[in-house]
Amino acid sequence: MAKGRSGVGAPPGGQRRRPPRVGAVLFVLSTIFFGVNFAQEWLVGHQVQQQAARLTQEIKQTEARSRDLLRAQAYYSSKSYITRYAHEIGMARPGDTLLVIQQDQPQVRIVHKSVPALAPDNIFARLLHTIFQ
């Protein structure tokens, strides 16, 4: 045999044929890429779900607080509370009559009035105004 590595089954020219590793490398790289991409998407989705659950809980708490405040407002606006508080601070005596003045919403009346167009300033505008009037 000569100094080159030629043997049985070797291609002509003395070079050995390498197995195709490019396909395997591309497969491994694409698997890693898609795996990382899937993991990132899953993590983002999970974070969004957690944030949605947290916001839903905050909304429920805010609605409960709003109901409590509305109940308190109704109580503090009631005749029984006002009478009792007026007696406590000395503004009313036993036997006094409570007079609560409630202001009604102002009534608004909308009146539509047509306003004549202003007279045109230049000759061209006057001409158009005259033609199309």
DSSP file (Angstrom, degrees, kcal/mol; ACC not computed):
  #  RESIDUE AA STRUCTURE BP1 BP2  ACC     N-H-->O    O-->H-N    N-H-->O    O-->H-N    TCO  KAPPA ALPHA  PHI   PSI    X-CA   Y-CA   Z-CA
    1    1 A M              0   0    0      0, 0.0     4,-0.1     0, 0.0     6,-0.1   0.000 360.0 360.0 360.0 151.8    0.0    0.0    0.0
    2    2 A A        -     0   0    0      4,-0.1     4,-0.2     1,-0.1     0, 0.0  -0.237 360.0 -93.2 -83.3 177.3    1.0    3.5   -0.6
    3    3 A K  S    S+     0   0    0      2,-0.1    -1,-0.1    -2,-0.0     0, 0.0   0.818 103.3  83.3 -63.6 -29.5    1.5    6.2    2.0
    4    4 A G  S    S-     0   0    0      1,-0.1     2,-1.4    11,-0.0    10,-0.1  -0.197  94.3-105.3 -68.6 167.2   -2.1    7.4    1.4
    5    5 A R        +     0   0    0      9,-0.3     2,-0.5    -4,-0.1    -1,-0.1  -0.600  59.9 149.3 -95.0  72.9   -4.9    5.7    3.2
    6    6 A S        +     0   0    0     -2,-1.4     2,-0.3    -4,-0.2    -4,-0.1  -0.902  14.0 147.2-106.8 137.9   -6.5    3.8    0.4
    7    7 A G    >   -     0   0    0     -2,-0.5     3,-1.4     4,-0.1     2,-0.3  -0.765  52.9 -44.2-149.0-167.2   -8.1    0.6    1.3
    8    8 A V  T 3  S+     0   0    0      1,-0.3     0, 0.0    -2,-0.3     0, 0.0  -0.536 124.2  11.3 -73.2 132.6  -10.9   -1.6    0.3
    9    9 A G  T 3  S+     0   0    0     -2,-0.3    -1,-0.3     1,-0.3    -3,-0.0   0.496  91.7 138.0  80.7   4.2  -14.1    0.3   -0.3
   10   10 A A    <   -     0   0    0     -3,-1.4    -1,-0.3     1,-0.1     6,-0.1  -0.611  58.1-111.0 -82.1 141.9  -12.4    3.6   -0.3
   11   11 A P    >   -     0   0    0      0, 0.0     3,-1.3     0, 0.0     4,-0.2  -0.286  44.2 -86.6 -67.5 157.1  -13.5    6.1   -2.9
   12   12 A P  T 3  S+     0   0    0      0, 0.0     3,-0.3     0, 0.0    -6,-0.0  -0.326 111.8  46.7 -63.6 148.0  -11.1    7.0   -5.6
   13   13 A G  T 3  S-     0   0    0      1,-0.2     3,-0.1    -3,-0.1    -7,-0.0   0.291 116.5 -92.8 100.3  -6.9   -8.7    9.8   -4.8
   14   14 A G  S <  S+     0   0    0     -3,-1.3     2,-0.4     1,-0.3    -9,-0.3   0.541  85.9 126.8  84.0   7.1   -7.8    8.5   -1.4
   15   15 A Q        -     0   0    0     -3,-0.3     2,-0.3    -4,-0.2    -1,-0.3  -0.805  53.4-133.3-100.5 140.3  -10.4   10.4    0.7
   16   16 A R        -     0   0    0     -2,-0.4     2,-0.5    -6,-0.1    -6,-0.1  -0.609  22.2-116.9 -85.9 149.6  -12.8    8.7    3.0
   17   17 A R        -     0   0    0     -2,-0.3    -1,-0.0     3,-0.0     0, 0.0  -0.770  26.8-142.7 -88.8 125.8  -16.5    9.6    3.0
   18   18 A R        -     0   0    0     -2,-0.5     3,-0.0     1,-0.1    -1,-0.0  -0.605  24.0-106.5 -85.4 145.6  -17.7   11.1    6.2
   19   19 A P        -     0   0    0      0, 0.0     2,-1.0     0, 0.0     3,-0.1  -0.442  45.3 -95.2 -67.5 148.0  -21.1   10.2    7.5
   20   20 A P        +     0   0    0      0, 0.0     4,-0.4     0, 0.0    -3,-0.0  -0.509  56.5 160.1 -69.8 102.4  -23.6   13.1    7.1
   21   21 A R     >  +     0   0    0     -2,-1.0     4,-2.6     2,-0.1     5,-0.2   0.578  57.5  80.0 -97.3 -14.2  -23.5   14.9   10.4
   22   22 A V  H  > S+     0   0    0      1,-0.2     4,-2.7     2,-0.2     5,-0.2   0.916  92.8  50.3 -61.9 -42.5  -24.9   18.2    9.3
   23   23 A G  H  > S+     0   0    0      1,-0.2     4,-2.3     2,-0.2    -1,-0.2   0.906 111.4  48.0 -61.9 -42.1  -28.4   16.8    9.4
   24   24 A A  H  > S+     0   0    0     -4,-0.4     4,-2.4     2,-0.2    -2,-0.2   0.901 112.4  48.9 -66.4 -40.2  -28.0   15.5   12.9
   25   25 A V  H  X S+     0   0    0     -4,-2.6     4,-2.7     2,-0.2    -2,-0.2   0.924 112.1  48.5 -65.3 -43.9  -26.5   18.8   14.0
   26   26 A L  H  X S+     0   0    0     -4,-2.7     4,-2.7    -5,-0.2     5,-0.2   0.890 111.0  51.3 -63.5 -38.6  -29.4   20.8   12.4
   27   27 A F  H  X S+     0   0    0     -4,-2.3     4,-2.3    -5,-0.2    -2,-0.2   0.925 111.9  46.0 -63.0 -45.0  -31.9   18.5   14.1
   28   28 A V  H  X S+     0   0    0     -4,-2.4     4,-2.3     2,-0.2    -2,-0.2   0.918 114.5  47.9 -64.8 -43.4  -30.4   18.9   17.5
   29   29 A L  H  X S+     0   0    0     -4,-2.7     4,-2.8     1,-0.2    -2,-0.2   0.914 113.0  47.4 -65.0 -42.3  -30.1   22.7   17.1
   30   30 A S  H  X S+     0   0    0     -4,-2.7     4,-2.9     2,-0.2     5,-0.3   0.885 111.1  52.0 -67.7 -36.2  -33.7   23.0   15.9
   31   31 A T  H  X S+     0   0    0     -4,-2.3     4,-2.1    -5,-0.2    -2,-0.2   0.921 112.4  45.5 -63.1 -43.3  -34.9   20.8   18.7
   32   32 A I  H  X S+     0   0    0     -4,-2.3     4,-2.7     2,-0.2     5,-0.2   0.930 114.0  49.7 -64.0 -45.2  -33.1   23.0   21.2
   33   33 A F  H  X S+     0   0    0     -4,-2.8     4,-2.6     1,-0.2    -2,-0.2   0.949 114.9  42.2 -59.9 -51.2  -34.4   26.2   19.5
   34   34 A F  H  X S+     0   0    0     -4,-2.9     4,-2.6     1,-0.2    -1,-0.2   0.840 113.6  53.6 -68.3 -31.8  -38.0   25.0   19.5
   35   35 A G  H  X S+     0   0    0     -4,-2.1     4,-2.3    -5,-0.3    -1,-0.2   0.929 111.6  44.3 -65.5 -45.2  -37.8   23.6   23.0
   36   36 A V  H  X S+     0   0    0     -4,-2.7     4,-2.4     2,-0.2    -2,-0.2   0.914 114.2  50.6 -65.5 -42.1  -36.5   26.9   24.4
   37   37 A N  H  X S+     0   0    0     -4,-2.6     4,-2.4    -5,-0.2    -2,-0.2   0.920 111.3  47.9 -62.1 -44.6  -39.2   28.8   22.4
   38   38 A F  H  X S+     0   0    0     -4,-2.6     4,-2.6     1,-0.2    -1,-0.2   0.912 111.1  51.1 -62.5 -42.3  -41.9   26.5   23.7
   39   39 A A  H  X S+     0   0    0     -4,-2.3     4,-2.4     2,-0.2    -2,-0.2   0.900 110.4  49.1 -63.1 -40.5  -40.6   27.0   27.3
   40   40 A Q  H  X S+     0   0    0     -4,-2.4     4,-2.6     2,-0.2    -1,-0.2   0.926 112.0  48.1 -64.8 -43.7  -40.6   30.8   26.9
   41   41 A E  H  X S+     0   0    0     -4,-2.4     4,-2.5     1,-0.2    -2,-0.2   0.902 112.0  49.4 -63.7 -40.4  -44.2   30.8   25.5
   42   42 A W  H  X S+     0   0    0     -4,-2.6     4,-2.6     2,-0.2    -1,-0.2   0.916 111.2  49.7 -63.7 -42.3  -45.3   28.5   28.3
   43   43 A L  H  X S+     0   0    0     -4,-2.4     4,-2.5     2,-0.2    -2,-0.2   0.919 111.6  48.0 -64.1 -43.5  -43.7   30.8   30.9
   44   44 A V  H  X S+     0   0    0     -4,-2.6     4,-2.4     2,-0.2    -1,-0.2   0.928 112.9  48.7 -63.0 -44.3  -45.3   33.9   29.5
   45   45 A G  H  X S+     0   0    0     -4,-2.5     4,-2.3     1,-0.2    -2,-0.2   0.901 111.2  50.0 -61.4 -40.9  -48.7   32.2   29.4
   46   46 A H  H  X S+     0   0    0     -4,-2.6     4,-2.3     2,-0.2    -1,-0.2   0.909 110.7  49.3 -64.3 -42.3  -48.3   31.0   33.0
   47   47 A Q  H  X S+     0   0    0     -4,-2.5     4,-2.5     2,-0.2    -2,-0.2   0.895 110.3  51.0 -64.5 -39.3  -47.3   34.6   34.1
   48   48 A V  H  X S+     0   0    0     -4,-2.4     4,-2.6     2,-0.2    -2,-0.2   0.910 109.9  49.9 -64.8 -41.3  -50.3   36.0   32.3
   49   49 A Q  H  X S+     0   0    0     -4,-2.3     4,-2.3     2,-0.2    -2,-0.2   0.907 111.2  48.7 -63.2 -41.3  -52.6   33.5   34.0
   50   50 A Q  H  X S+     0   0    0     -4,-2.3     4,-2.4     2,-0.2    -2,-0.2   0.916 112.4  48.2 -64.3 -42.1  -51.2   34.4   37.4
   51   51 A Q  H  X S+     0   0    0     -4,-2.5     4,-2.7     2,-0.2    -2,-0.2   0.901 110.8  51.1 -65.6 -39.8  -51.6   38.1   36.7
   52   52 A A  H  X S+     0   0    0     -4,-2.6     4,-2.4     2,-0.2    -1,-0.2   0.910 111.0  48.4 -63.1 -41.4  -55.2   37.6   35.5
   53   53 A A  H  X S+     0   0    0     -4,-2.3     4,-2.1     2,-0.2    -2,-0.2   0.904 112.3  48.9 -64.5 -40.7  -56.0   35.6   38.7
   54   54 A R  H  X S+     0   0    0     -4,-2.4     4,-2.3     2,-0.2    -2,-0.2   0.918 112.5  47.6 -65.2 -43.1  -54.4   38.3   40.9
   55   55 A L  H  X S+     0   0    0     -4,-2.7     4,-2.5     2,-0.2    -2,-0.2   0.879 109.6  53.4 -66.8 -37.0  -56.3   41.1   39.1
   56   56 A T  H  X S+     0   0    0     -4,-2.4     4,-2.2     2,-0.2    -1,-0.2   0.913 109.6  48.8 -61.7 -42.1  -59.6   39.1   39.4
   57   57 A Q  H  X S+     0   0    0     -4,-2.1     4,-2.3     2,-0.2    -2,-0.2   0.909 111.0  49.7 -64.1 -42.3  -58.9   38.8   43.1
   58   58 A E  H  X S+     0   0    0     -4,-2.3     4,-2.5     1,-0.2    -2,-0.2   0.887 109.4  52.2 -64.1 -38.1  -58.2   42.5   43.4
   59   59 A I  H  X S+     0   0    0     -4,-2.5     4,-2.7     2,-0.2    -2,-0.2   0.920 109.3  49.4 -63.8 -43.3  -61.5   43.3   41.5
   60   60 A K  H  X S+     0   0    0     -4,-2.2     4,-2.2     1,-0.2    -2,-0.2   0.909 112.4  47.8 -62.2 -41.4  -63.5   41.1   43.9
   61   61 A Q  H  X S+     0   0    0     -4,-2.3     4,-2.4     2,-0.2    -2,-0.2   0.902 112.3  49.2 -66.0 -40.1  -61.9   42.9   46.9
   62   62 A T  H  X S+     0   0    0     -4,-2.5     4,-2.4     2,-0.2    -2,-0.2   0.899 110.7  50.1 -66.5 -40.3  -62.6   46.3   45.3
   63   63 A E  H  X S+     0   0    0     -4,-2.7     4,-2.4     2,-0.2    -1,-0.2   0.903 110.9  49.5 -64.2 -40.0  -66.2   45.4   44.6
   64   64 A A  H  X S+     0   0    0     -4,-2.2     4,-2.2     2,-0.2    -2,-0.2   0.919 111.9  48.4 -63.7 -42.9  -66.6   44.2   48.2
   65   65 A R  H  X S+     0   0    0     -4,-2.4     4,-2.4     1,-0.2    -2,-0.2   0.886 110.3  52.1 -63.6 -38.9  -65.1   47.5   49.5
   66   66 A S  H  X S+     0   0    0     -4,-2.4     4,-2.4     2,-0.2    -2,-0.2   0.910 108.7  49.7 -64.4 -42.5  -67.4   49.4   47.2
   67   67 A R  H  X S+     0   0    0     -4,-2.4     4,-2.3     2,-0.2    -2,-0.2   0.916 111.0  50.1 -62.1 -42.3  -70.5   47.6   48.5
   68   68 A D  H  X S+     0   0    0     -4,-2.2     4,-2.4     1,-0.2    -2,-0.2   0.916 111.4  48.2 -61.4 -43.1  -69.4   48.3   52.1
   69   69 A L  H  X S+     0   0    0     -4,-2.4     4,-2.7     2,-0.2    -1,-0.2   0.883 110.4  51.1 -67.1 -37.5  -68.9   52.0   51.3
   70   70 A L  H  X S+     0   0    0     -4,-2.4     4,-2.4     2,-0.2    -1,-0.2   0.901 110.7  49.0 -66.0 -39.1  -72.3   52.3   49.6
   71   71 A R  H  X S+     0   0    0     -4,-2.3     4,-2.3     2,-0.2    -2,-0.2   0.919 112.2  48.6 -63.6 -42.3  -73.9   50.7   52.7
   72   72 A A  H  X S+     0   0    0     -4,-2.4     4,-3.0     2,-0.2    -2,-0.2   0.905 110.7  50.8 -64.1 -41.1  -72.0   53.1   55.0
   73   73 A Q  H  X S+     0   0    0     -4,-2.7     4,-1.3     1,-0.2    -1,-0.2   0.921 110.3  49.3 -62.4 -43.1  -73.1   56.0   52.8
   74   74 A A  H  < S+     0   0    0     -4,-2.4     4,-0.5     1,-0.2    -1,-0.2   0.901 113.3  47.4 -63.0 -39.5  -76.7   54.9   52.9
   75   75 A Y  H >< S+     0   0    0     -4,-2.3     3,-1.3     1,-0.2     6,-0.4   0.938 111.6  48.5 -66.8 -46.5  -76.5   54.6   56.7
   76   76 A Y  H 3< S+     0   0    0     -4,-3.0    -1,-0.2     1,-0.3    -2,-0.2   0.684 112.7  50.2 -70.5 -15.6  -74.9   58.0   57.2
   77   77 A S  T 3< S+     0   0    0     -4,-1.3    -1,-0.3    -5,-0.2    -2,-0.2   0.506  90.3 109.5 -93.8  -6.3  -77.5   59.5   55.0
   78   78 A S  S <> S-     0   0    0     -3,-1.3     4,-2.2    -4,-0.5     5,-0.2  -0.290  76.2-123.5 -74.7 156.4  -80.4   57.9   56.9
   79   79 A K  H  > S+     0   0    0      1,-0.2     4,-2.5     2,-0.2     5,-0.2   0.866 109.5  55.9 -64.3 -38.6  -82.8   59.8   59.1
   80   80 A S  H  > S+     0   0    0      2,-0.2     4,-2.2     1,-0.2    -1,-0.2   0.907 109.9  44.5 -65.2 -41.2  -82.0   57.7   62.1
   81   81 A Y  H  > S+     0   0    0     -6,-0.4     4,-3.0     2,-0.2     5,-0.3   0.937 113.7  49.6 -68.3 -44.7  -78.3   58.3   62.0
   82   82 A I  H  X S+     0   0    0     -4,-2.2     4,-2.4     1,-0.2    -2,-0.2   0.915 113.2  47.1 -61.9 -42.2  -78.7   62.1   61.4
   83   83 A T  H  X S+     0   0    0     -4,-2.5     4,-2.0     2,-0.2    -1,-0.2   0.943 114.2  46.2 -63.8 -47.8  -81.1   62.4   64.3
   84   84 A R  H  X S+     0   0    0     -4,-2.2     4,-2.0    -5,-0.2    -2,-0.2   0.916 114.9  47.0 -62.4 -43.8  -79.0   60.4   66.6
   85   85 A Y  H  X S+     0   0    0     -4,-3.0     4,-2.2     1,-0.2     6,-0.2   0.894 109.3  53.8 -67.3 -39.2  -75.8   62.3   65.7
   86   86 A A  H  <>S+     0   0    0     -4,-2.4     5,-2.4    -5,-0.3     6,-1.2   0.887 110.3  48.0 -62.6 -37.6  -77.6   65.7   66.0
   87   87 A H  H ><5S+     0   0    0     -4,-2.0     3,-0.7     4,-0.2    -1,-0.2   0.889 109.6  53.9 -67.6 -38.4  -78.6   64.7   69.5
   88   88 A E  H 3<5S+     0   0    0     -4,-2.0    -2,-0.2     1,-0.2    -1,-0.2   0.886 112.9  40.9 -64.7 -39.2  -75.1   63.6   70.3
   89   89 A I  T 3<5S-     0   0    0     -4,-2.2    -1,-0.2    -5,-0.1    -2,-0.2   0.412 116.6-110.1 -94.2   4.3  -73.5   66.9   69.3
   90   90 A G  T < 5S+     0   0    0     -3,-0.7    -3,-0.2    -4,-0.4    -4,-0.1   0.683  84.4 118.8  84.4  17.7  -76.2   69.0   70.9
   91   91 A M  S   <S+     0   0    0     -5,-2.4     2,-0.3    -6,-0.2    -4,-0.2   0.561  74.9  38.8 -92.2  -8.2  -77.8   70.3   67.7
   92   92 A A        -     0   0    0     -6,-1.2    -2,-0.2    -7,-0.1    -1,-0.1  -0.988  67.9-149.6-140.7 149.8  -81.2   68.8   68.4
   93   93 A R    >   -     0   0    0     -2,-0.3     3,-2.3     1,-0.1    -6,-0.1  -0.799  42.6 -79.8-113.4 158.8  -83.3   68.3   71.5
   94   94 A P  T 3  S+     0   0    0      0, 0.0     3,-0.1     0, 0.0    -1,-0.1  -0.336 119.2  26.8 -56.9 134.6  -85.7   65.5   72.2
   95   95 A G  T 3  S+     0   0    0      1,-0.4     2,-0.0    -3,-0.0    -3,-0.0   0.225  88.4 132.3  95.7 -13.5  -89.0   66.1   70.5
   96   96 A D    <   -     0   0    0     -3,-2.3     2,-0.5     1,-0.1    -1,-0.4  -0.353  56.5-123.5 -67.3 152.6  -87.5   68.2   67.7
   97   97 A T        -     0   0    0     -3,-0.1     2,-0.4    -2,-0.0    -1,-0.1  -0.846  18.9-128.3-100.4 133.1  -88.5   67.4   64.1
   98   98 A L        -     0   0    0     -2,-0.5     2,-0.6    -6,-0.0   -15,-0.0  -0.660  21.0-167.8 -81.9 129.5  -85.8   66.5   61.6
   99   99 A L        -     0   0    0     -2,-0.4     2,-0.6     2,-0.0    -2,-0.0  -0.954   3.0-172.3-120.2 111.3  -86.0   68.5   58.4
  100  100 A V        -     0   0    0     -2,-0.6     2,-0.7     2,-0.0   -21,-0.0  -0.911   8.3-156.9-106.5 121.4  -83.8   67.1   55.6
  101  101 A I        -     0   0    0     -2,-0.6     2,-0.5     2,-0.0    -2,-0.0  -0.868   9.0-169.4-100.6 119.1  -83.6   69.2   52.6
  102  102 A Q        -     0   0    0     -2,-0.7     2,-0.5     0, 0.0    -2,-0.0  -0.931  16.2-137.5-110.6 128.5  -82.6   67.3   49.5
  103  103 A Q        -     0   0    0     -2,-0.5     2,-0.1     1,-0.0    -2,-0.0  -0.714  18.9-135.8 -86.2 126.7  -81.7   69.2   46.4
  104  104 A D        -     0   0    0     -2,-0.5     3,-0.1     1,-0.1    -1,-0.0  -0.356  33.1 -88.9 -74.6 160.0  -83.2   67.8   43.2
  105  105 A Q        -     0   0    0      1,-0.1    -1,-0.1    -2,-0.1     2,-0.1  -0.478  51.2-105.0 -66.5 137.6  -81.1   67.5   40.1
  106  106 A P        -     0   0    0      0, 0.0     2,-0.5     0, 0.0    -1,-0.1  -0.389  32.1-125.0 -65.0 141.6  -81.3   70.7   38.1
  107  107 A Q        -     0   0    0     -2,-0.1     2,-0.5    -3,-0.1    -3,-0.0  -0.759  23.6-157.8 -91.1 131.7  -83.5   70.4   35.0
  108  108 A V        -     0   0    0     -2,-0.5     2,-0.5     2,-0.0     0, 0.0  -0.908   4.9-163.8-112.6 133.4  -81.7   71.2   31.8
  109  109 A R        -     0   0    0     -2,-0.5     2,-0.5     2,-0.0    -2,-0.0  -0.972   9.6-149.5-119.0 125.0  -83.6   72.3   28.7
  110  110 A I        -     0   0    0     -2,-0.5     2,-0.5     2,-0.0    -2,-0.0  -0.817  12.0-168.8 -97.7 126.9  -81.8   72.2   25.4
  111  111 A V        -     0   0    0     -2,-0.5     2,-0.5     2,-0.0    -2,-0.0  -0.963   9.3-151.0-117.4 126.6  -82.9   74.7   22.8
  112  112 A H        -     0   0    0     -2,-0.5     2,-0.4     2,-0.0    -2,-0.0  -0.847  17.2-179.1 -97.6 128.6  -81.7   74.5   19.2
  113  113 A K        -     0   0    0     -2,-0.5     2,-0.3     2,-0.0    -2,-0.0  -0.992  22.9-132.2-129.8 128.6  -81.6   77.8   17.4
  114  114 A S        -     0   0    0     -2,-0.4    -2,-0.0     1,-0.0     0, 0.0  -0.617  18.1-153.3 -81.7 139.0  -80.5   78.2   13.8
  115  115 A V        -     0   0    0     -2,-0.3     3,-0.1     3,-0.0    -2,-0.0  -0.942  19.1-119.3-112.9 128.0  -77.9   80.8   13.2
  116  116 A P        -     0   0    0      0, 0.0     3,-0.1     0, 0.0     2,-0.0  -0.340  37.2-100.6 -65.7 148.0  -77.8   82.5    9.8
  117  117 A A        -     0   0    0      1,-0.1     2,-0.1    -2,-0.0     0, 0.0  -0.333  40.9-102.7 -67.2 149.2  -74.5   82.1    7.9
  118  118 A L        -     0   0    0      1,-0.1    -1,-0.1    -3,-0.1     3,-0.1  -0.393  42.3 -97.6 -70.1 149.7  -72.2   85.0    8.0
  119  119 A A        -     0   0    0      1,-0.1    -1,-0.1    -2,-0.1     7,-0.1  -0.470  45.4-105.8 -68.2 136.7  -72.0   87.1    4.9
  120  120 A P        -     0   0    0      0, 0.0    -1,-0.1     0, 0.0     6,-0.0  -0.299  22.0-147.6 -64.3 148.9  -69.1   86.1    2.6
  121  121 A D  S    S+     0   0    0     -3,-0.1     2,-0.2     5,-0.0    -2,-0.0   0.854  72.3  49.6 -88.9 -37.8  -66.2   88.5    2.6
  122  122 A N  S  > S-     0   0    0      1,-0.1     4,-2.0     0, 0.0     5,-0.2  -0.573  85.0-111.5-106.4 169.6  -64.9   88.2   -1.0
  123  123 A I  H  > S+     0   0    0      1,-0.2     4,-2.3     2,-0.2     5,-0.1   0.852 114.6  53.2 -66.2 -37.3  -66.5   88.4   -4.3
  124  124 A F  H  > S+     0   0    0      2,-0.2     4,-2.4     1,-0.2    -1,-0.2   0.918 110.3  47.2 -66.4 -43.4  -66.0   84.7   -5.2
  125  125 A A  H  > S+     0   0    0      2,-0.2     4,-2.4     1,-0.2    -2,-0.2   0.880 112.0  51.0 -65.3 -38.2  -67.6   83.6   -1.9
  126  126 A R  H  X S+     0   0    0     -4,-2.0     4,-2.5     2,-0.2    -2,-0.2   0.901 109.6  50.7 -64.0 -40.9  -70.5   86.0   -2.5
  127  127 A L  H  X S+     0   0    0     -4,-2.3     4,-2.5     2,-0.2    -2,-0.2   0.942 112.7  45.0 -62.9 -48.1  -71.0   84.6   -6.0
  128  128 A L  H  X S+     0   0    0     -4,-2.4     4,-2.4     1,-0.2    -2,-0.2   0.895 113.2  51.2 -61.5 -40.5  -71.0   81.0   -4.7
  129  129 A H  H  < S+     0   0    0     -4,-2.4     4,-0.5     1,-0.2    -1,-0.2   0.897 111.8  47.0 -64.4 -40.7  -73.3   81.9   -1.9
  130  130 A T  H >< S+     0   0    0     -4,-2.5     3,-0.5     1,-0.2    -2,-0.2   0.895 113.8  47.9 -67.7 -41.1  -75.7   83.6   -4.3
  131  131 A I  H 3< S+     0   0    0     -4,-2.5    -2,-0.2     1,-0.2    -1,-0.2   0.926 117.7  38.4 -68.0 -45.1  -75.7   80.7   -6.8
  132  132 A F  T 3<        0   0    0     -4,-2.4    -1,-0.2     1,-0.2    -2,-0.2   0.318 360.0 360.0 -94.6   9.0  -76.2   77.9   -4.3
  133  133 A Q    <         0   0    0     -3,-0.5    -1,-0.2    -4,-0.5    -2,-0.1   0.465 360.0 360.0 -90.9 360.0  -78.7   79.7   -2.0
